[in-house]
Amino acid sequence: MPNSAETIIRVVDLHKSYYDGEAELPVLQGINLEIYMSELLAIVGASGVGKSTLLHLIGTLDRPTTGSVLYDEHDIFTLPDTELARFRNKEIGFVFQFHHLLPEFTALENVAMGALITTSNDKTVYKEAEALLDYVGLSERLSHFPSQLSGGERQRVAIARSLINKPKIVLADEPTGNLDRRSSEAVLELLWDLNSKSGQTFVIVTHNQELTQQVDRVVQLVDGNISSG
């Protein structure tokens, strides 16, 4: 990215350890990273190296052992849990390898749910959810339950759900890892289109080599830190 690019997230000396009894299991060991407005950033590395852990910390799903994650230069982990949850719901969208759709709700309801938490205007929320499902090519699947959708369709519902609150950043953990090649290509095309049209920032953990060739920047994790090689 050019030096003039605006930094939206700054990760500073981030450490994360887990504990097995008294034994410390360090996963991340001093990550420093800047993420820029409107970029497509891929995080790669061997299995177990801490890619998903880093994504979860950036997304405030977990707290670091030490270190900071700054959104627009505000250290987000200074917030109490309730405010952190509110920030997460409003500012960050998530897409996971396994879509995590709620099976008892329709595609439309799954997409709308994140916005219904913060507003009482049901009619507007459902209208926006319908528009998002139309955008991702699922206008004929609004009333279908997850069990009635293909893997690629479920992932597109998950992408629509991640966008309902118009987040500044979308974090995706292996979004094509559970899909066949055709569905994977369709999801990638959708992500590129979203980034191009909306200007949202996308951070994607992936093993997909095709994906890494199409992003703005690739960051590789090795032994709990970012490789400089």
N, C-alpha and C positions, 0 to 999 in steps of 0.2 A: 504494500500500500504506500502511496506517496506520503511524504513527511507532513503535508498539509491536511491529511485526513484527520477528522475529529475523533478523538478517543471517547468511546461510550462506556467502556468497562476497563478498569485497571486492576490487575491481580498483583499483589505485592507480597513477596516472601511467604508464599502460602505453604503451610505444612499440614498434613493430615496423617494421624496414626490411629490404629485400632489396637485394642488390648485383648490378649488371651491370658486371663489371670493377671499376673504381674509382668508378663512378657509384652513388650511394645512391638507392634508390627507397623513400621513406617511405610506409608504408601506414596505420599507426595512430600518432597523434600526441598522446599524453597522455590516454588514456581513464581516466576515473574512474567507477566504477559499483558499486552495491551490489545484490546479488541476495538475495531474502528466502526464508526457509523456506516451502515449499509453494506458492509463487506460480507462475503461468504468465506468463512474460515473452517477448515477441516482439521480435526485433531486425530492423529494416527499413532500407532504404536502396537507392540506385541500385546497379546492377551494378558490381563493381570497387571499391567503396568500403571494403571490408575487413571485411564481416560474417562471412564464413567464417573469416578470419584471427583475428578476435576470439574466435569460438567455439572454434577450435583451441587458442588460448592458454588460455582458461578451462578447456578440457578437458585441458590439459597435453600435447597432441599435438605442440606446438612450444614453444620457449622465446622469451620476449620479448627485444628488444634491450636495453631498460631497463624498469624498473617491476616491480610485484609483483602476484601473484594470491594472496590469502589465503583459505584454507579454515578456518573457525572460528578466524580470526586467526593461523593458521600460514602463513608464506610458503612455498608449496609448491615453488617453484623453488630453494630451498636444498637440496632433496634430490638425491642422485646419481641418475643415470638408472635404475638397477635398482630403487631404492626408489620412484622416481616412477612407473615402469611398474606396480609392485605397487599403489600407491595408486590409479592410474587404473583398473586392472582391478576393484578392489574398490568404489570410491566413485562412479564415473562411468559412466553408460550413454550409448551413442552410437546415433543413428539418422541415416543419411545419405540424400540424395536418391536415390542409386543404392545399393541395399540392401547390396552387398558380401557377399552370402552366398557360401559356398564351394560351387562347383557339384558337387563330387564327394561331398558329404555330404547326408544327408536333412535335412528341416526340424527334426526332433528333435535330430539331431546338431549342426546349426548352432547351435541355441539352447543346448544343453548345453555346448558347447565352452569358453566363457569361464569356466565354473565348474570344469570338469575340470582346468584349469590349476592351480587352487589347492587341490584336494582329491582324495583317492583314493577317496572314497565314491561310486562310479559310480552305484549303485542309487538313492541319494537325489537325486543331480543329475538323473538321467533322469526321476525321478518329478516333480521340480519343473519341469523343462522341459516335460513332458507337460501338467502343470497350467496352465502359462503359455500353451501353444498352445491348450488348451481355452478359456482365458479370452479369447483373441483370436479365437476362433471357428474354429479350425483343427484340431479334434480328429480330423477325418477325413483329415487331410493329414500325419500324423506321419512316414510313410515315403516321402513324395513328395520328389523332388529339386527344386531351384529351377527347373529347366527345365520342370517339370511344373506349376508354379504360375503364376497370373496375377500381374500387377504389383502389384495390391492385396494379394494373398495373400503375396507375397514381402516386401512392406513390413511386414505384420503379423508375419511371422516375425522380421524385423529388430527390431521393437519388443519382441517376446517375448525375443529374445536380449539386448537392452539391459537387461532387468530381472532376468536370471538371478541376478546377485550382489546383488540388492536395493540398488541404489545410492541415495544421497541425492539425486542430481541426474541428470537425463537431458537431454542436449544433442542437439538435432535440427536438421540443416541441410537446409532445404527438403524436409521429409519427404513433402510431397504434390506436389512439383514435377514428378514424372515420371508422375503418375497421371491418369486420366480423372476427371471430376467425381464420379461415383458412388463410385469407390474413394477419392477424396480425402475426401469427406464421411464415409465409414466410418472412415478413419484418424483424422480429426479427432475424431470422436465417441469413438473408443477412447482418444485422448490425454486428452480432458476427463474421461472416466470414470476413467482411471488416476489423474489428479491429484486428483480428488474423493475417491476411495476410499483411495488409498495415502498421500496427503499429500506425495508426492515433488515436488521442484522441477523444472520444465521450462523450459528456455531454447531458443527456437525461432527460427532464422533463416528468414525467409519473405518471399515476394512476394504471398502469398495474402491478399487483402483480407478475405475472410470470416473467416479465422483471426484477423486483428488486431482484429476487432470482438468477439472472444469471450475475449480474454486479460485478465489482471489489469492489465498494463502494457505499453506499447509504447515502445521506445527506438529513435531514428532516428540513423543514422550519416550524417554529411556531412563530406566532406573530411578523413577520418581521425579524426574526433572525434564526440562525442555532441552532437546539435543541442539547443539550449535553447529552440528555437522551437516 
